[in-house]
């Protein structure tokens, strides 16, 4: 086989491949044998039909195409290795007329990773928020922990703002003449929950078991229940019981429930200190991650790179698929239906998705360029550490997790890619200037806000 580089325009490479007549004949023989063995041809045992009969059945050109399928994969692999190409899609192939007994020539058009010109990384400065934990933050987190480990006790008094009430309720859609009164339902309402509607909370506060109250409000257009989304509804609620939330004491028994029998936390002071330390560690990780995101964005903004349309389209499809799955999980309808319910323009949504896809692909290309420049690779130790981390988080047997990785190679490749990008990002934070601040400057605060807006 002979190859010749015909040219490159941006990230598209054209390569001429010439197969010797003997190479094509070998592929032709393999194709004939496979077709003969897999095709039922009347009058012949499988694997024994002559070529002329097979040609009459499937056509000569189809036979030639099958022969090329046998020899092209090896040729493509050799082209990639010979010219050190990093392809990002399947090649397109143009084959000249085939004459048996003569060399067969074809032209491969391959889309490859584009060249990325990085800026001077040492000239880039990003801000990183200082991590500070206040007593109020610790108090709020401790209260949340105690609530999650509390129990309820029925009380004979009006409902207070920290209580949980059991109610029977009936819903009626006011602006829908065809909708009658809904079936009676039961439920528990935590009056301290910030997500509870103010109209519902106000109607129930100060009411005792046995009382019936009414309220009405407008439901958001994107509410998960499409039968009431965007409509005004009326609620009739009867309180069955008022339940006080009994919080656990901050004692040694509670600390063992949280941290295990071997915990060294035995006093409230030690508990508060641990909660504060854990919260501080989490804040540091988050502030580091947010600063790293801004660093990647800034490097990408200053880099010179042609973003391939094929990668953008692929990323956009992934984003839309994820949005559709989220919509079905939260609202029981697809993303297209949700846009309609929200009265949002589908073309605008497509534009937002494309912008996000372009940004994500650009950032990926920039990280790849940094990784290539500084020879960042995922080592065996890196992978083993990630396996240990996931084993601890998910409480799964280590060997079972390794088995899952080896069974699903695509999943394992994704994990390795994530590790590699994490290592590159961590390296980047040592190459740029990082300034610790108590408050982000206006440009970086704006960039941070844009990042949060882009998350779904």
C-alpha positions as CSV (number, residue, x, y, z in Angstrom):
1,X,0.0,0.0,0.0
2,X,1.2,3.5,-0.9
3,X,0.0,6.7,0.6
4,X,0.4,10.4,-0.3
5,X,-0.6,13.5,1.6
6,X,-2.6,15.6,-0.9
7,X,-3.1,18.6,1.3
8,X,-4.7,20.1,4.4
9,X,-7.1,23.0,4.7
10,X,-7.7,24.1,8.4
11,X,-8.5,20.8,10.1
12,X,-9.4,18.7,7.0
13,X,-6.7,16.4,5.6
14,X,-6.8,14.6,2.2
15,X,-4.7,11.5,1.7
16,X,-4.3,9.4,-1.4
17,X,-4.2,5.6,-0.8
18,X,-3.1,3.1,-3.5
19,X,-3.6,-0.6,-2.9
20,X,-1.6,-3.1,-4.8
21,X,-3.6,-5.4,-7.0
22,X,-2.7,-8.3,-4.7
23,X,-4.0,-6.5,-1.6
24,X,-7.4,-5.8,-3.3
25,X,-7.5,-9.4,-4.5
26,X,-7.0,-10.7,-0.9
27,X,-9.8,-8.5,0.3
28,X,-12.0,-9.7,-2.5
29,X,-11.4,-13.3,-1.6
30,X,-12.3,-12.6,2.0
31,X,-15.5,-10.8,1.0
32,X,-16.5,-13.6,-1.3
33,X,-15.9,-16.3,1.3
34,X,-17.9,-14.4,4.0
35,X,-20.8,-13.7,1.6
36,X,-20.9,-17.3,0.4
37,X,-20.9,-18.6,4.0
38,X,-23.7,-16.3,5.2
39,X,-26.0,-16.3,2.1
40,X,-28.6,-19.0,1.3
41,X,-28.3,-19.6,-2.5
42,X,-30.6,-22.3,-3.9
43,X,-28.8,-25.3,-5.3
44,X,-25.5,-24.6,-3.4
45,X,-24.3,-25.5,0.0
46,X,-23.3,-22.5,2.2
47,X,-19.7,-21.5,1.3
48,X,-19.7,-23.3,-2.0
49,X,-21.5,-20.9,-4.4
50,X,-19.2,-19.8,-7.2
51,X,-18.3,-16.1,-7.7
52,X,-20.4,-15.6,-10.8
53,X,-23.6,-16.8,-8.9
54,X,-22.8,-14.4,-6.0
55,X,-22.2,-11.5,-8.4
56,X,-25.5,-12.2,-10.1
57,X,-27.2,-12.2,-6.7
58,X,-25.7,-9.0,-5.1
59,X,-24.0,-7.2,-8.0
60,X,-20.3,-6.6,-8.8
61,X,-20.1,-3.2,-7.3
62,X,-21.5,-4.4,-4.0
63,X,-18.9,-7.2,-4.0
64,X,-16.2,-4.6,-4.6
65,X,-17.5,-2.4,-1.7
66,X,-17.4,-5.5,0.6
67,X,-13.8,-6.1,-0.5
68,X,-12.9,-2.5,0.3
69,X,-14.5,-2.9,3.8
70,X,-12.0,-5.6,4.4
71,X,-8.8,-3.6,3.6
72,X,-9.7,0.0,4.4
73,X,-9.7,-0.3,8.3
74,X,-6.0,-1.4,8.3
75,X,-5.2,1.3,5.7
76,X,-6.9,4.0,7.8
77,X,-4.9,2.9,10.9
78,X,-1.7,3.1,9.0
79,X,-2.5,6.6,7.6
80,X,-3.3,7.9,11.1
81,X,0.0,6.5,12.4
82,X,2.2,7.5,9.4
83,X,1.0,11.1,9.4
84,X,0.4,11.4,13.2
85,X,-3.2,12.4,12.8
86,X,-5.8,12.7,15.6
87,X,-9.1,12.2,13.9
88,X,-12.4,13.4,15.2
89,X,-14.9,11.7,12.9
90,X,-15.1,8.9,10.4
91,X,-13.4,9.7,7.1
92,X,-15.2,10.2,3.8
93,X,-13.9,8.0,1.0
94,X,-13.8,8.5,-2.7
95,X,-12.8,5.4,-4.8
96,X,-11.7,5.5,-8.4
97,X,-13.0,3.0,-10.9
98,X,-11.9,-0.5,-10.0
99,X,-10.2,-2.8,-12.5
100,X,-9.3,-6.1,-11.2
101,X,-5.6,-7.0,-11.7
102,X,-4.7,-3.3,-11.4
103,X,-3.9,-1.1,-8.3
104,X,-7.0,0.4,-6.6
105,X,-6.8,4.1,-5.7
106,X,-9.0,6.0,-3.3
107,X,-8.9,9.4,-1.5
108,X,-9.5,9.7,2.2
109,X,-10.8,13.0,3.6
110,X,-10.2,13.1,7.4
111,X,-11.3,15.7,9.9
112,X,-8.6,16.1,12.5
113,X,-8.1,18.0,15.7
114,X,-7.3,21.6,14.8
115,X,-4.1,23.3,15.9
116,X,-4.5,25.5,19.0
117,X,-2.3,28.5,19.5
118,X,-2.1,29.2,23.3
119,X,-1.5,32.6,24.8
120,X,1.3,33.2,27.3
121,X,-0.3,31.5,30.3
122,X,2.0,33.3,32.9
123,X,0.4,36.6,31.8
124,X,-3.1,35.5,32.7
125,X,-4.5,36.4,36.2
126,X,-7.5,34.9,37.9
127,X,-9.1,35.7,41.2
128,X,-9.9,33.1,43.8
129,X,-12.3,33.9,46.6
130,X,-11.0,33.5,50.1
131,X,-12.8,30.8,52.1
132,X,-14.3,32.0,55.3
133,X,-16.7,30.2,57.6
134,X,-18.9,32.2,60.0
135,X,-20.8,31.1,63.1
136,X,-24.1,31.7,61.3
137,X,-23.0,29.3,58.5
138,X,-22.1,26.6,61.0
139,X,-25.3,27.1,62.9
140,X,-27.4,26.8,59.8
141,X,-25.6,23.6,58.7
142,X,-26.0,22.0,62.1
143,X,-29.7,22.8,62.2
144,X,-30.1,21.2,58.8
145,X,-28.3,18.1,60.0
146,X,-30.4,17.9,63.1
147,X,-33.6,18.3,61.0
148,X,-32.6,15.4,58.7
149,X,-32.2,13.2,61.8
150,X,-35.3,14.5,63.7
151,X,-38.6,12.8,64.3
152,X,-42.2,14.1,64.5
153,X,-44.6,14.1,67.4
154,X,-48.3,15.0,67.3
155,X,-49.2,18.0,69.3
156,X,-52.5,19.5,70.4
157,X,-52.0,23.2,69.4
158,X,-52.1,25.4,66.4
159,X,-49.5,24.9,63.7
160,X,-46.2,26.9,64.1
161,X,-43.6,27.8,61.4
162,X,-41.3,24.9,62.4
163,X,-44.1,22.2,62.4
164,X,-45.1,19.6,59.9
165,X,-48.8,19.3,59.2
166,X,-50.7,16.3,57.7
167,X,-53.6,17.6,55.5
168,X,-56.4,16.4,53.3
169,X,-56.7,18.7,50.3
170,X,-58.7,19.1,47.1
171,X,-57.5,21.1,44.1
172,X,-59.7,23.0,41.7
173,X,-58.5,24.8,38.5
174,X,-60.4,28.1,38.5
175,X,-59.9,29.2,34.9
176,X,-60.8,25.9,33.3
177,X,-64.5,25.4,32.9
178,X,-64.1,21.7,31.8
179,X,-62.2,20.9,35.0
180,X,-64.1,19.9,38.0
181,X,-63.0,19.5,41.5
182,X,-60.0,17.1,41.8
183,X,-60.0,13.9,43.9
184,X,-59.2,14.3,47.6
185,X,-55.5,13.7,48.4
186,X,-53.4,13.4,51.5
187,X,-50.0,14.8,52.2
188,X,-47.5,16.3,54.7
189,X,-46.4,19.9,54.5
190,X,-43.2,21.1,56.3
191,X,-44.0,24.7,57.1
192,X,-40.3,25.5,57.6
193,X,-39.5,24.4,54.0
194,X,-38.5,27.4,51.9
195,X,-40.0,25.8,48.8
196,X,-43.5,25.8,50.3
197,X,-45.7,28.5,48.7
198,X,-46.3,31.5,50.8
199,X,-50.1,31.3,50.2
200,X,-50.2,27.7,51.5
201,X,-48.0,28.4,54.5
202,X,-50.0,31.5,55.5
203,X,-53.2,29.6,55.2
204,X,-52.0,26.8,57.6
205,X,-50.1,28.8,60.2
206,X,-52.0,29.2,63.4
207,X,-54.6,26.5,62.4
208,X,-55.3,23.5,64.6
209,X,-56.2,19.9,63.7
210,X,-59.8,19.6,62.3
211,X,-59.9,23.1,60.8
212,X,-60.4,23.6,57.1
213,X,-58.7,26.5,55.2
214,X,-58.7,27.7,51.6
215,X,-56.2,29.5,49.4
216,X,-55.5,30.1,45.7
217,X,-52.6,31.1,43.6
218,X,-51.2,31.1,40.0
219,X,-49.1,28.1,39.0
220,X,-45.9,28.6,37.0
221,X,-46.1,27.8,33.3
222,X,-43.3,25.3,33.6
223,X,-44.7,23.4,36.6
224,X,-44.2,19.7,36.4
225,X,-47.9,18.9,36.5
226,X,-49.1,19.9,33.1
227,X,-52.8,19.8,34.2
228,X,-52.3,22.9,36.4
229,X,-49.2,24.5,34.8
230,X,-49.9,28.2,34.0
231,X,-53.3,28.2,35.6
232,X,-54.9,29.6,38.8
233,X,-55.8,26.9,41.3
234,X,-57.8,26.8,44.5
235,X,-56.9,24.6,47.4
236,X,-59.2,23.5,50.2
237,X,-57.2,21.9,53.0
238,X,-58.3,20.2,56.2
239,X,-55.7,19.7,58.9
240,X,-55.5,16.2,60.3
241,X,-52.6,16.5,62.7
242,X,-50.0,19.1,63.7
243,X,-46.6,17.5,64.3
244,X,-43.8,19.1,66.1
245,X,-40.3,18.4,64.9
246,X,-38.2,16.9,67.7
247,X,-34.5,17.6,67.1
248,X,-31.8,15.2,68.4
249,X,-29.6,16.4,71.3
250,X,-26.0,17.3,70.4
251,X,-24.5,14.5,72.5
252,X,-22.1,11.6,72.1
253,X,-24.9,9.2,70.9
254,X,-25.9,11.5,68.1
255,X,-22.3,12.0,67.0
256,X,-21.8,8.2,66.8
257,X,-24.9,8.0,64.6
258,X,-23.4,10.6,62.3
259,X,-19.7,9.5,62.2
260,X,-19.7,5.9,63.4
261,X,-18.8,4.2,66.7
262,X,-15.1,5.0,66.4
263,X,-15.5,8.8,66.1
264,X,-13.4,11.0,68.2
265,X,-16.1,13.6,68.3
266,X,-17.7,13.5,71.8
267,X,-18.6,17.1,72.7
268,X,-20.7,19.8,71.1
269,X,-17.5,21.9,70.8
270,X,-15.7,19.2,68.9
271,X,-18.8,18.7,66.7
272,X,-19.0,22.4,65.8
273,X,-15.3,22.4,65.1
274,X,-15.6,19.4,62.8
275,X,-18.6,20.9,61.0
276,X,-16.7,24.2,60.5
277,X,-13.6,22.4,59.2
278,X,-15.6,20.3,56.8
279,X,-17.5,23.3,55.6
280,X,-14.2,25.2,55.1
281,X,-12.7,22.4,53.1
282,X,-15.8,22.3,50.9
283,X,-15.7,26.0,50.3
284,X,-12.0,25.8,49.4
285,X,-12.7,23.1,46.8
286,X,-15.6,25.1,45.4
287,X,-13.7,28.4,45.2
288,X,-10.7,26.6,43.6
289,X,-13.0,25.0,41.0
290,X,-14.7,28.2,40.2
291,X,-11.4,30.0,39.8
292,X,-10.2,27.2,37.6
293,X,-13.3,27.5,35.4
294,X,-12.6,31.2,35.0
295,X,-8.9,30.4,34.1
296,X,-10.0,28.0,31.4
297,X,-12.5,30.5,30.0
298,X,-9.8,33.2,29.9
299,X,-7.2,31.0,28.2
300,X,-9.8,29.9,25.7
301,X,-10.8,33.5,25.0
302,X,-7.2,34.4,24.2
303,X,-6.3,31.3,22.3
304,X,-6.5,31.0,18.5
305,X,-8.3,27.9,17.3
306,X,-10.8,27.0,14.6
307,X,-13.6,25.2,16.3
308,X,-14.7,22.2,14.1
309,X,-18.4,22.3,13.3
310,X,-18.7,18.5,13.7
311,X,-17.6,18.7,17.3
312,X,-20.0,21.5,18.0
313,X,-22.9,19.6,16.5
314,X,-22.0,16.5,18.5
315,X,-21.8,18.5,21.7
316,X,-25.0,20.3,21.0
317,X,-26.8,17.0,20.5
318,X,-25.4,15.8,23.9
319,X,-26.7,18.9,25.6
320,X,-30.1,18.6,24.1
321,X,-30.3,15.0,25.0
322,X,-29.4,15.8,28.6
323,X,-32.0,18.6,28.7
324,X,-34.7,16.3,27.3
325,X,-33.9,13.7,30.0
326,X,-34.0,16.3,32.7
327,X,-37.4,17.6,31.4
328,X,-38.9,14.1,31.4
329,X,-37.5,13.4,34.8
330,X,-38.8,16.6,36.4
331,X,-41.9,17.5,34.3
332,X,-42.9,14.2,32.7
333,X,-42.7,15.8,29.2
334,X,-39.9,16.2,26.6
335,X,-37.9,19.4,26.2
336,X,-39.8,20.4,23.0
337,X,-43.1,20.2,24.9
338,X,-41.6,22.0,27.8
339,X,-40.5,24.9,25.6
340,X,-44.1,25.1,24.3
341,X,-45.6,25.1,27.8
342,X,-43.2,27.9,28.8
343,X,-44.0,29.8,25.6
344,X,-40.3,29.9,24.8
345,X,-39.0,30.2,21.2
346,X,-37.4,26.9,20.0
347,X,-35.1,28.7,17.7
348,X,-33.8,30.8,20.6
349,X,-33.2,27.7,22.6
350,X,-31.3,26.1,19.7
351,X,-29.1,29.3,19.6
352,X,-28.4,29.1,23.3
353,X,-27.5,25.4,23.0
354,X,-25.2,26.1,20.1
355,X,-23.4,28.9,22.0
356,X,-22.8,26.7,24.9
357,X,-21.6,23.9,22.7
358,X,-19.1,26.2,20.9
359,X,-17.8,27.4,24.3
360,X,-17.5,23.8,25.7
361,X,-15.7,22.5,22.6
362,X,-13.3,25.5,22.5
363,X,-12.4,24.9,26.2
364,X,-11.9,21.2,25.5
365,X,-9.5,22.0,22.6
366,X,-7.6,24.4,24.8
367,X,-7.2,22.0,27.6
368,X,-6.1,19.3,25.1
369,X,-3.5,21.7,23.8
370,X,-2.2,22.4,27.3
371,X,-2.1,18.7,28.1
372,X,-0.2,17.9,24.9
373,X,2.3,20.8,25.5
374,X,3.1,19.6,29.0
375,X,2.7,15.9,28.4
376,X,-0.1,15.4,30.9
377,X,-1.2,11.7,31.0
378,X,-3.3,9.6,33.4
379,X,-1.1,7.1,35.2
380,X,-2.0,3.8,36.6
381,X,-1.7,5.3,40.1
382,X,-4.1,8.1,39.1
383,X,-6.7,5.5,37.9
384,X,-6.2,3.4,41.0
385,X,-6.8,6.4,43.2
386,X,-10.0,7.2,41.4
387,X,-11.2,3.7,41.8
388,X,-10.5,3.9,45.6
389,X,-12.3,7.3,45.7
390,X,-15.4,5.9,44.0
391,X,-15.4,2.8,46.1
392,X,-15.5,4.9,49.2
393,X,-18.2,7.3,47.9
394,X,-20.6,4.6,46.5
395,X,-19.9,1.9,49.1
396,X,-19.3,-0.6,46.4
397,X,-16.9,-3.5,46.4
398,X,-13.6,-2.5,44.7
399,X,-13.4,-5.6,42.5
400,X,-17.0,-5.2,41.4
401,X,-16.3,-1.6,40.4
402,X,-13.2,-2.7,38.4
403,X,-15.4,-5.3,36.7
404,X,-17.9,-2.6,35.7
405,X,-15.1,-0.5,34.3
406,X,-13.7,-3.4,32.2
407,X,-17.1,-4.4,31.0
408,X,-18.0,-0.9,29.8
409,X,-14.9,0.4,28.0
410,X,-16.7,3.5,26.9
411,X,-17.5,4.4,30.5
412,X,-13.9,3.7,31.6
413,X,-12.6,5.9,28.7
414,X,-14.9,8.7,30.0
415,X,-13.5,8.3,33.5
416,X,-9.9,8.5,32.2
417,X,-10.8,11.6,30.1
418,X,-12.3,13.3,33.2
419,X,-9.1,12.5,35.2
420,X,-6.9,13.8,32.4
421,X,-8.9,17.1,32.2
422,X,-8.8,17.4,36.0
423,X,-5.0,17.0,35.9
424,X,-4.7,19.6,33.1
425,X,-6.9,22.1,34.9
426,X,-4.9,21.6,38.1
427,X,-1.7,22.2,36.2
428,X,-3.1,25.3,34.6
429,X,-3.8,26.8,38.0
430,X,0.0,26.5,38.7
431,X,0.8,28.2,35.4
432,X,-1.4,31.3,35.6
433,X,-1.3,34.0,38.3
434,X,-3.9,33.4,41.0
435,X,-4.8,36.3,43.3
436,X,-6.8,35.6,46.5
437,X,-9.6,38.1,47.2
438,X,-12.4,38.7,49.5
439,X,-14.7,39.8,46.7
440,X,-14.4,39.2,43.0
441,X,-13.8,42.3,40.7
442,X,-16.6,43.3,38.4
443,X,-15.3,41.5,35.3
444,X,-14.6,38.2,37.1
445,X,-17.9,38.4,39.0
446,X,-19.7,38.8,35.7
447,X,-17.8,35.8,34.2
448,X,-18.8,33.8,37.3
449,X,-22.4,34.8,36.9
450,X,-22.4,33.8,33.2
451,X,-21.0,30.4,34.2
452,X,-23.8,29.8,36.7
453,X,-26.4,31.0,34.2
454,X,-25.1,28.5,31.7
455,X,-25.6,25.6,34.1
456,X,-28.9,23.7,33.9
